[in-house]
């Protein structure tokens, strides 16, 4: 618990520091795709799943009159978290855990005309866990014995750096602390409540709305 608190406090400090750069920003929305590496954090997660990879889509939406301070964010992401296999005498039990999130929140920084655009953000999320358990026998035949799902709420704290190329496209990379709230029956024992935590690293690429608008505006001229 102490390590978890220190980690969250560290992310909060980065969030404040990066936010100081937002005063020169102007509202410039963007949309992008992220490639995600997600690792369980804390015993409630590490005891039951291994790191996984996934993909996400996110939009940064400036809204007047606060677009010089912060923007709204919307996004979705899907990550496959591998779970440990269990070997028995004549079969192997394998469980996969698909993790889906729909996020909404706000971001400070991450836009403007500068090349380096640090940013920080907070999001709330609707989280869906889908877990499937298969038995693989010695003759390589497979039997699905369990398919379950659970929908709960969660949140995250993000900090990163956006590399701006000519106000057209960008590369974005950073880290994210992710937490789920509620009972995940498949991750606990009996009716034990668990609140899984995760640590994400992401690398993304995106296009500015201004650039996309100009492409659409001049598309007839290119024909």
Secondary structure, 3 states (H helix, E strand, C coil): CHHHHHHHHHHHHHHHHHHHHHHHCCCCCEEEEEEEEEEEECHHHHCCCCCEEEEEEEEEECCCCCCCCCEEEEEEEEEEEECCCEECCCEEEEEEEEEEEEEEEEEEECCCCCCEEEEEEEEEEEEEEEEEEEEEECCCCEEEEEEEEEEEEEEEEEEEEEEEECCCEEEEEEEEEEEEECCCCCCCCCCCCCCCEEEEEEEEEEEEHHHHHHHHHHHHHHC
